[in-house]
Amino acid sequence: MDRLKLSVASLILLLSLGLSAGFAPPAEARSARGHDVSRQLGTYDRVASGLQQTTGMAISPVLVMFAHGLLTYATAPEGAELPWYASPGFLSFLGAFLLLILGKDAILPDPLKSTLSAVEEAVMPVGALVGLAVVIPPLMDGLAPLLRDAAAALQPLFQTGVAYAQDGAAAAPPDPAWITAASGVLASICGTALYAAVWFVSNTVNVLCIVAPGVAVPVLKSFRLAVVGLLYSLAAIHPLLGLAATLLVIFLSLLVFRWSFRFTVWGFLLTFDLLGRRWRKRPVGDRVPAFGGSGARRALGVPKRTLGWLSLSEGALVFRYRRFLLFPVTRTLRPEEATVGRCLAWPVLLRRDAGGRPRELFTFPLRLRGHEDFLARTLGADGVRDAGLRKHAGGAWAWIRGLWKGRETGECAPA
């Protein structure tokens, strides 16, 4: 039901952006104010171009910024003043950064590649903010006129009376300055929201590159690059094709925004734990950070990878988190039902379901690896056990060790 509500809201937002010209004044009013069809078509072209550039920049900020700046530099007239993102120094810096990323993905082995992927993930928010500064002004130039016309057309509906001139004729409705200011602010808010939604989804590729095998890294990044190329290729064939593909990408990004937001937060904490080697530090305190596991939604109504804090309070295990890091929520469970699981990567908190099978209730950050006994004491859990691949690896090692001991003593290993 929540996903359905989000889908409806996303569709309404996209339709409001695309059909806002329907609220424009009639032809007589447009001619009186100096509007014509060519100006409206130019506005639509700017909107389509601005949305396409915003979406492409959000998918791959550094690459699209470099291509856009290089194209601006190459097509600028001689002696013209270049924008800051098309300056030779800035383009040289972006080109060197892209070469480092390409060399890292193509040459380096997996352990070193994962570490440098974590570095890439740590600096990507800076590139996203710089890209936002590049795309918001042209998007505002396209959206602000449409929003201003829509606000001017709807203004008479909110007036309490009709003003008349001295000769009894109806006076034209005023055109206050707040309409222009509000349309610019609203256009910037809409553009920033769409940019953020697409960027969070695209950033999941960078997070996956940290934990995925080395073969999957070029596949994931090639797919993301293919999406950007498809957007610009369709726009080159016909502007309406580019606009349709852009709206489809935006709509799909809004659908999975909540999942991608939680996944990005999880990736940022994983990045900081990898770069800071925080698992070597001894944890302290009476509460520990945790993420919702695969069984948390059914058991507690907590979505997977939701960041929160686990603590023991008055004999109950309390999980406190904030939706979108803003709205506080609290969930409780009995600690005797939980067991700390020791896995290959990071610890987990397990609880048996109705069938007696252990379910992953929460996962802990990488910094708590090797501190499972601390987690069991702090949370009042029922001991520590091997879980996941570590459990199967331990069983296989015990079987091999049993075979070897049986050969040493001349006895058969137990079946």
Order of alpha helices (4+ residues) and beta strands (2+ residues): alpha-alpha-alpha-alpha-alpha-alpha-alpha-alpha-alpha-alpha-beta-alpha-beta-beta-beta-beta-beta-beta-alpha-beta-alpha
